[in-house]
Amino acid sequence: MDSRLIAVSNQILRGTVDNRLRASWRIVIAVGLTLAGALGGALLVQQVTIPDLFVPLVAHLGAVLAVLATAGLLARYIDHRRFSAYGFSLSLSWGIEAVVGATIGIGLVGLAFGLAHQRGTVTTVGTFSTGTADTLLTGLGVVLIGWIFVGLWEETLFRGLFFKNAAEGLAVRELSPTTAAFGAWLSSSLVYGFLHGPLGSNPEGTSLLYALVMTSVMGGLFGLAYLLSNELALPIGMHVGINFGEQNLFFGPPEGVAPAIVRTEHAVSGARLEFQSLDPLVIVPVLICGYLLVAAWAYLRDGRLSIIRDTVVNESYLGK
């Protein structure tokens, strides 16, 4: 009885190709520990007195520490891979790629701002607002650090940990690298998008389903950047650029503690605007442009477009 129970337990918990935990369990651990850290950071800011401008920064710091600790734990004891294999091959080129990603992200939000104005769906209600910061420059510096924290922890979780383990789990089921990559890309994008529902990432007056679907499409953009590079620099940069461009450059909320170069509202409803929830005639072509820009950059960088095989499989565990 005991031996059969052990055999069943091993079948549930362990993979068929190696003795590691199944990829699905590794993903559950990564998501659970990281979100616990994010929740801890949110609870911490409720217990201490800090200026409102610094609240998001402190809250997201908890998630950053949690995801890095989780990645280290998984790499050493569960995934059995180098920490850098998640996408942290830090170098000068890695930093340049992050800057390129941020530039693409800000450019996409700027393009959306221009198209929305052309369609008459956006009204500018303020410019060069400092919010609660002493100066505009100081405030922008604080929020930029906060957005770097957001991009770092979310991309490490959903691309570095989730994507890589999902792709590896699908690959051991004898799927082709392309099929495994597509499955990991799709699943990580959908989970990324739909977890933003309970996190409140949709403005008033916008269909929750529409907001979550478009957030998933945006997650797919970050996933494509990871798939074509096997590094987190480009998706982290784009994530930071989109958030900063949206909240503090082009679509700052009508009122807020954070500084904004331009504060806007919906021309009809007066509601706040968010990048991924814009009119589909605006956001769909902008996101298509984003996909094309990522592919173009990958082609310029590598001279070809192809899936980075290391993103899909850990060959040392497939006997190849």
Sequence and secondary structure as in RCSB ss.txt:
>XXXX:A:sequence
MDSRLIAVSNQILRGTVDNRLRASWRIVIAVGLTLAGALGGALLVQQVTIPDLFVPLVAHLGAVLAVLATAGLLA
RYIDHRRFSAYGFSLSLSWGIEAVVGATIGIGLVGLAFGLAHQRGTVTTVGTFSTGTADTLLTGLGVVLIGWIFV
GLWEETLFRGLFFKNAAEGLAVRELSPTTAAFGAWLSSSLVYGFLHGPLGSNPEGTSLLYALVMTSVMGGLFGLA
YLLSNELALPIGMHVGINFGEQNLFFGPPEGVAPAIVRTEHAVSGARLEFQSLDPLVIVPVLICGYLLVAAWAYL
RDGRLSIIRDTVVNESYLGK
>XXXX:A:secstr
 HHHHHHHHHHHHB SSSSSB HHHHHHHHHHHHHHHHHHHHHHHHHS   GGGHHHHHHHHHHHHHHHHHHHII
IIIS S GGGGT   SHHHHHHHHHHHHHHHHHHHHHHHHHHHHT EEEEEEEE TTSSSHHHHHHHHHHHHHHH
HHHHHIIIIIIIIHHHHHHHHTTT  HHHHHHHHHHHHHHHHHHHTTTTT S TTS HHHHHHHHHHHHHHHHHH
HHTTSSSHHHHHHHHHHHHIIIIII B SS SS EEEEEEETTT     GGGS HHHHHHHHHHHHHHHHHHHHH
HHSS    HHHH  GGGTT 
